[in-house]
């Protein structure tokens, strides 16, 4: 189980996201008001707060949303989970569709640090059931149906 630390959006692709403290997720679309929402497999991005903190300890000055992540969650190491893993938070159900991605060329974080964690630590999900997620909510890994 993990705790939601930040909920972030950006209205334009290619810029850092800002923490808006609460988001509305729409089934098979993504987060209302986020530029990356749409009918595709990368509707919502998640990044582990623990990995962000390790990166900050190396001297990175990054705010929540700086990597382009929608949800910052403490206590879950997302990259270790298999594609198809489902998460539940309140009424929201997400399904893991992709682990990692190619980094934007010349991303500000890579220019500053010579590294960026999103390409290897970030994961992407699609929204199976919508609802509201806010800071402090608990995100759980759903048990596999047998």
C-alpha positions as CSV (number, residue, x, y, z in Angstrom):
1,X,0.0,0.0,0.0
2,X,1.2,3.5,-0.8
3,X,0.3,7.0,0.2
4,X,-0.4,9.7,-2.4
5,X,2.0,12.6,-1.8
6,X,1.1,14.8,-4.8
7,X,-1.3,14.9,-7.7
8,X,0.1,16.8,-10.6
9,X,-1.1,18.1,-14.0
10,X,0.1,20.3,-16.9
11,X,-2.2,21.8,-19.5
12,X,0.5,21.7,-22.1
13,X,2.7,18.8,-23.2
14,X,6.5,19.1,-22.7
15,X,6.4,21.2,-19.5
16,X,6.8,20.2,-15.9
17,X,3.5,19.4,-14.1
18,X,2.3,21.3,-11.0
19,X,0.8,19.9,-7.9
20,X,-2.9,20.7,-7.8
21,X,-3.5,18.6,-4.6
22,X,-6.6,16.8,-6.0
23,X,-7.4,15.3,-9.5
24,X,-10.5,13.9,-11.2
25,X,-9.8,10.8,-13.2
26,X,-12.0,9.9,-16.1
27,X,-12.5,6.3,-17.3
28,X,-10.5,5.4,-20.4
29,X,-9.3,9.0,-20.7
30,X,-7.0,10.1,-17.8
31,X,-6.9,13.2,-15.6
32,X,-9.2,16.0,-16.3
33,X,-7.2,19.1,-17.4
34,X,-4.0,17.2,-18.1
35,X,-2.4,17.5,-21.5
36,X,-1.5,13.8,-21.7
37,X,-5.1,12.6,-21.1
38,X,-6.7,10.8,-24.1
39,X,-7.7,7.4,-25.4
40,X,-4.2,5.7,-25.3
41,X,-2.2,3.5,-22.9
42,X,-0.3,6.3,-21.1
43,X,-3.2,8.2,-19.5
44,X,-1.8,8.6,-16.0
45,X,1.9,8.5,-14.9
46,X,3.1,7.4,-11.5
47,X,6.5,7.8,-9.8
48,X,7.7,6.6,-6.4
49,X,8.2,9.3,-3.9
50,X,11.0,7.2,-2.4
51,X,12.9,7.2,-5.8
52,X,12.4,11.0,-6.0
53,X,13.8,11.5,-2.5
54,X,16.9,9.4,-3.4
55,X,17.4,11.7,-6.5
56,X,17.0,14.8,-4.3
57,X,19.6,13.4,-1.9
58,X,22.1,13.5,-4.9
59,X,21.6,17.2,-5.1
60,X,18.6,17.5,-7.5
61,X,16.3,20.5,-6.8
62,X,13.0,19.1,-8.1
63,X,9.5,19.8,-7.2
64,X,6.6,17.3,-7.3
65,X,5.6,17.0,-11.0
66,X,9.1,18.0,-12.3
67,X,9.5,14.6,-14.0
68,X,6.1,14.9,-15.7
69,X,4.5,12.5,-13.3
70,X,0.8,12.8,-12.4
71,X,0.8,10.9,-9.1
72,X,3.7,10.8,-6.6
73,X,3.2,7.8,-4.3
74,X,5.2,6.8,-1.2
75,X,5.8,3.2,-0.4
76,X,5.4,1.4,-3.8
77,X,8.4,0.7,-6.1
78,X,6.4,0.7,-9.3
79,X,9.1,-0.4,-11.7
80,X,9.2,-3.8,-9.9
81,X,5.6,-4.6,-10.8
82,X,4.5,-6.5,-13.9
83,X,2.5,-5.0,-16.7
84,X,-1.2,-5.6,-16.0
85,X,-0.9,-4.8,-12.3
86,X,-4.1,-3.0,-11.1
87,X,-4.2,-0.3,-8.4
88,X,-7.2,1.0,-6.5
89,X,-7.5,4.4,-4.8
90,X,-11.0,5.4,-3.5
91,X,-13.2,4.6,-6.6
92,X,-10.4,4.8,-9.0
93,X,-8.9,1.7,-10.7
94,X,-5.7,2.0,-12.7
95,X,-4.0,-0.7,-14.8
96,X,-0.2,-0.6,-15.4
97,X,0.5,-0.5,-19.1
98,X,4.1,0.6,-19.5
99,X,7.3,0.8,-17.4
100,X,9.7,3.6,-18.2
101,X,9.9,5.8,-21.3
102,X,12.4,7.6,-23.5
103,X,13.4,10.9,-21.9
104,X,12.8,14.2,-23.8
105,X,15.9,15.3,-25.5
106,X,17.5,18.1,-23.5
107,X,15.2,17.8,-20.5
108,X,16.1,20.4,-17.8
109,X,16.6,17.7,-15.1
110,X,19.1,15.7,-17.3
111,X,20.9,18.9,-18.2
112,X,21.2,19.8,-14.5
113,X,22.0,16.4,-13.1
114,X,23.3,14.3,-16.0
115,X,20.5,11.8,-15.2
116,X,16.7,11.6,-15.0
117,X,14.8,8.9,-13.2
118,X,11.5,9.0,-15.1
119,X,12.8,6.9,-18.0
120,X,13.6,3.9,-15.7
121,X,11.4,4.5,-12.6
122,X,8.2,6.1,-14.0
123,X,5.2,3.9,-15.0
124,X,2.1,4.5,-17.0
125,X,-1.5,3.4,-16.4
126,X,-4.8,3.6,-18.1
127,X,-8.0,4.5,-16.1
128,X,-10.4,1.5,-15.8
129,X,-12.7,3.3,-13.4
130,X,-12.7,7.0,-12.7
131,X,-13.1,9.1,-9.5
132,X,-11.2,11.6,-7.3
133,X,-7.7,11.2,-5.9
134,X,-6.2,13.7,-3.5
135,X,-3.1,14.0,-1.4
136,X,-3.1,11.7,1.6
137,X,-5.2,9.0,-0.1
138,X,-4.0,5.4,0.0
139,X,-3.2,3.6,-3.3
140,X,-3.3,-0.2,-3.1
141,X,-2.2,-3.0,-5.4
142,X,-5.3,-5.1,-6.2
143,X,-5.1,-8.8,-5.5
144,X,-5.1,-10.9,-8.6
145,X,-8.5,-12.7,-9.2
146,X,-8.2,-16.4,-9.0
